[in-house]
């Protein structure tokens, strides 16, 4: 059996909730050895967030935590204590990468800032994921996913509302923006590992969650700098989120060839060849009159029929799928995207696997998310050489 792509890479994760844990999970899924450091007693905040198995809150049955922490080892540690700081530094000596998500300045106050850690391990790559980055007037601000999503402008994306409806900005579902930040963190960490090479000098990576989402909305952001009314005009484009017989579909057809494909899908109605539809500008100007005509046609068909017919004409239309639709998709089932993982507390559950396929080093679910402090003994005794008596004392003092 071939080694995993990142076999031999050692990662410390000192993070909570989504961004940092997802960054470290992506590295773990590629074969890196990831040790997740959690607070003693309470652990990662994600343990208290749902959905929970059987809808019963339990720190070892959070679906969010279970998904974000597969393929990791887990220890408990309080680096704010003097003994905890010593152990943290010992783990830093062991690691190639440290992923952390504390408020800027926190690690420095603990004596664990990058300038201190690189003295301990010059090869260390430290990836810091924060709401607004390590610099600037907002550097110290705390923020939830809701705040960051709106602070980035993502919530004003023009295709998310129907014509004539209230255009109040709406956050993306779940923690979608935080997953984007975690993905960005993983990509740039891999780049730093490649640049460093074996035994090279590490560096500090500053990931801004806000800037991650701004970069994904770059078309609207760049357009607005040159034309302040660009977004308002784009709201007049035909299509967008549209109701159909059994749900909703998303239609994106601003360009001429896309419009022509949509017209084919609609059965070449006479109104679609009028002067009001001759180009993108006139269609946008007359959207209030034309949009109901498209919606009337959509309401006659279900989303799968619209999707497949649209595909045959090359029309960019897709169904708005529920979680159940996705899980039961024949495409997803064929590629075995969902896989079962056995957890000692939650039991056997289906998890999303990886969105990629490596022919030589395939993704594997090597272990379920760790129980709180599950690997204290194997890491502190096996990796750091601490005795059983020392661990008992550290636990008694609340250090681990």
Secondary structure as the mmCIF struct_conf table of DSSP 4:
data_model
#
loop_
_struct_conf.conf_type_id
_struct_conf.id
_struct_conf.beg_label_comp_id
_struct_conf.beg_label_asym_id
_struct_conf.beg_label_seq_id
_struct_conf.end_label_comp_id
_struct_conf.end_label_asym_id
_struct_conf.end_label_seq_id
HELX_LH_PP_P HELX_LH_PP_P1 UNK A 2 UNK A 4
TURN_TY1_P TURN_TY1_P1 UNK A 5 UNK A 8
STRN STRN1 UNK A 10 UNK A 14
BEND BEND1 UNK A 17 UNK A 18
HELX_RH_AL_P HELX_RH_AL_P1 UNK A 19 UNK A 29
TURN_TY1_P TURN_TY1_P2 UNK A 30 UNK A 31
STRN STRN2 UNK A 33 UNK A 38
TURN_TY1_P TURN_TY1_P3 UNK A 40 UNK A 42
HELX_RH_3T_P HELX_RH_3T_P1 UNK A 45 UNK A 48
BEND BEND2 UNK A 49 UNK A 50
STRN STRN3 UNK A 52 UNK A 52
HELX_RH_3T_P HELX_RH_3T_P2 UNK A 53 UNK A 55
TURN_TY1_P TURN_TY1_P4 UNK A 59 UNK A 60
STRN STRN4 UNK A 62 UNK A 62
HELX_RH_AL_P HELX_RH_AL_P2 UNK A 63 UNK A 68
TURN_TY1_P TURN_TY1_P5 UNK A 69 UNK A 71
STRN STRN5 UNK A 72 UNK A 76
TURN_TY1_P TURN_TY1_P6 UNK A 79 UNK A 80
BEND BEND3 UNK A 81 UNK A 81
HELX_RH_AL_P HELX_RH_AL_P3 UNK A 82 UNK A 94
BEND BEND4 UNK A 96 UNK A 96
STRN STRN6 UNK A 97 UNK A 100
HELX_LH_PP_P HELX_LH_PP_P2 UNK A 102 UNK A 103
TURN_TY1_P TURN_TY1_P7 UNK A 104 UNK A 105
HELX_RH_AL_P HELX_RH_AL_P4 UNK A 106 UNK A 109
TURN_TY1_P TURN_TY1_P8 UNK A 110 UNK A 111
BEND BEND5 UNK A 113 UNK A 113
HELX_RH_AL_P HELX_RH_AL_P5 UNK A 114 UNK A 120
TURN_TY1_P TURN_TY1_P9 UNK A 122 UNK A 123
STRN STRN7 UNK A 125 UNK A 130
BEND BEND6 UNK A 131 UNK A 132
BEND BEND7 UNK A 134 UNK A 136
TURN_TY1_P TURN_TY1_P10 UNK A 137 UNK A 140
HELX_RH_AL_P HELX_RH_AL_P6 UNK A 145 UNK A 151
TURN_TY1_P TURN_TY1_P11 UNK A 152 UNK A 153
HELX_RH_3T_P HELX_RH_3T_P3 UNK A 154 UNK A 156
HELX_RH_3T_P HELX_RH_3T_P4 UNK A 158 UNK A 160
BEND BEND8 UNK A 161 UNK A 161
TURN_TY1_P TURN_TY1_P12 UNK A 163 UNK A 164
BEND BEND9 UNK A 165 UNK A 165
HELX_LH_PP_P HELX_LH_PP_P3 UNK A 171 UNK A 172
BEND BEND10 UNK A 173 UNK A 173
TURN_TY1_P TURN_TY1_P13 UNK A 174 UNK A 175
HELX_RH_AL_P HELX_RH_AL_P7 UNK A 176 UNK A 196
TURN_TY1_P TURN_TY1_P14 UNK A 198 UNK A 199
STRN STRN8 UNK A 204 UNK A 208
HELX_RH_AL_P HELX_RH_AL_P8 UNK A 209 UNK A 216
TURN_TY1_P TURN_TY1_P15 UNK A 217 UNK A 217
HELX_RH_AL_P HELX_RH_AL_P9 UNK A 218 UNK A 226
TURN_TY1_P TURN_TY1_P16 UNK A 228 UNK A 229
HELX_RH_AL_P HELX_RH_AL_P10 UNK A 230 UNK A 234
TURN_TY1_P TURN_TY1_P17 UNK A 235 UNK A 236
BEND BEND11 UNK A 237 UNK A 238
STRN STRN9 UNK A 239 UNK A 244
TURN_TY1_P TURN_TY1_P18 UNK A 245 UNK A 246
STRN STRN10 UNK A 247 UNK A 252
BEND BEND12 UNK A 255 UNK A 255
HELX_RH_AL_P HELX_RH_AL_P11 UNK A 256 UNK A 265
TURN_TY1_P TURN_TY1_P19 UNK A 266 UNK A 267
HELX_RH_3T_P HELX_RH_3T_P5 UNK A 270 UNK A 273
BEND BEND13 UNK A 274 UNK A 274
HELX_RH_3T_P HELX_RH_3T_P6 UNK A 275 UNK A 277
BEND BEND14 UNK A 278 UNK A 279
HELX_RH_AL_P HELX_RH_AL_P12 UNK A 280 UNK A 285
TURN_TY1_P TURN_TY1_P20 UNK A 286 UNK A 286
HELX_RH_AL_P HELX_RH_AL_P13 UNK A 287 UNK A 298
TURN_TY1_P TURN_TY1_P21 UNK A 299 UNK A 300
BEND BEND15 UNK A 301 UNK A 301
HELX_RH_AL_P HELX_RH_AL_P14 UNK A 303 UNK A 313
TURN_TY1_P TURN_TY1_P22 UNK A 314 UNK A 314
STRN STRN11 UNK A 317 UNK A 319
HELX_RH_AL_P HELX_RH_AL_P15 UNK A 323 UNK A 327
TURN_TY1_P TURN_TY1_P23 UNK A 328 UNK A 328
HELX_RH_AL_P HELX_RH_AL_P16 UNK A 330 UNK A 334
TURN_TY1_P TURN_TY1_P24 UNK A 335 UNK A 336
STRN STRN12 UNK A 338 UNK A 343
TURN_TY1_P TURN_TY1_P25 UNK A 344 UNK A 346
STRN STRN13 UNK A 347 UNK A 352
BEND BEND16 UNK A 355 UNK A 355
BEND BEND17 UNK A 359 UNK A 361
BEND BEND18 UNK A 367 UNK A 367
HELX_LH_PP_P HELX_LH_PP_P4 UNK A 368 UNK A 371
TURN_TY1_P TURN_TY1_P26 UNK A 372 UNK A 375
HELX_RH_AL_P HELX_RH_AL_P17 UNK A 376 UNK A 380
TURN_TY1_P TURN_TY1_P27 UNK A 381 UNK A 384
HELX_RH_AL_P HELX_RH_AL_P18 UNK A 388 UNK A 396
TURN_TY1_P TURN_TY1_P28 UNK A 397 UNK A 398
#
